[in-house]
């Protein structure tokens, strides 16, 4: 019997950067993009591991959304794991806040848009 995780449909597990390994400029750059900010805000409004990538309604295509999630992972803001065919997400709020106190709170304020 073949494992369903093998073969053409299998994608590699996401690589995560811990916030302790992220520079301030990388964090700011990740939060400066309106699409990424929208993704972070949606994540902040939901419990961990409840939103799959397809649950986010942003004005970009699937490939661009994947890129934005990669930038957020590289900045230590998001952790992702595969659950069946879906990739589910968690905002790494506690870890990010420990590295950059107050930055995420500032980015999540409603008056911080454009």
Secondary structure as the mmCIF struct_conf table of DSSP 4:
data_model
#
loop_
_struct_conf.conf_type_id
_struct_conf.id
_struct_conf.beg_label_comp_id
_struct_conf.beg_label_asym_id
_struct_conf.beg_label_seq_id
_struct_conf.end_label_comp_id
_struct_conf.end_label_asym_id
_struct_conf.end_label_seq_id
TURN_TY1_P TURN_TY1_P1 UNK A 4 UNK A 5
BEND BEND1 UNK A 6 UNK A 7
TURN_TY1_P TURN_TY1_P2 UNK A 8 UNK A 9
HELX_LH_PP_P HELX_LH_PP_P1 UNK A 12 UNK A 15
HELX_RH_3T_P HELX_RH_3T_P1 UNK A 19 UNK A 21
HELX_RH_AL_P HELX_RH_AL_P1 UNK A 24 UNK A 32
BEND BEND2 UNK A 33 UNK A 33
HELX_RH_AL_P HELX_RH_AL_P2 UNK A 34 UNK A 44
TURN_TY1_P TURN_TY1_P3 UNK A 45 UNK A 45
BEND BEND3 UNK A 46 UNK A 46
TURN_TY1_P TURN_TY1_P4 UNK A 48 UNK A 49
STRN STRN1 UNK A 51 UNK A 52
HELX_RH_3T_P HELX_RH_3T_P2 UNK A 53 UNK A 55
BEND BEND4 UNK A 59 UNK A 60
HELX_RH_AL_P HELX_RH_AL_P3 UNK A 62 UNK A 74
TURN_TY1_P TURN_TY1_P5 UNK A 75 UNK A 76
BEND BEND5 UNK A 77 UNK A 77
STRN STRN2 UNK A 78 UNK A 83
TURN_TY1_P TURN_TY1_P6 UNK A 84 UNK A 85
STRN STRN3 UNK A 86 UNK A 91
HELX_RH_AL_P HELX_RH_AL_P4 UNK A 93 UNK A 99
BEND BEND6 UNK A 100 UNK A 100
TURN_TY1_P TURN_TY1_P7 UNK A 101 UNK A 102
HELX_RH_AL_P HELX_RH_AL_P5 UNK A 103 UNK A 108
BEND BEND7 UNK A 109 UNK A 109
TURN_TY1_P TURN_TY1_P8 UNK A 110 UNK A 111
#
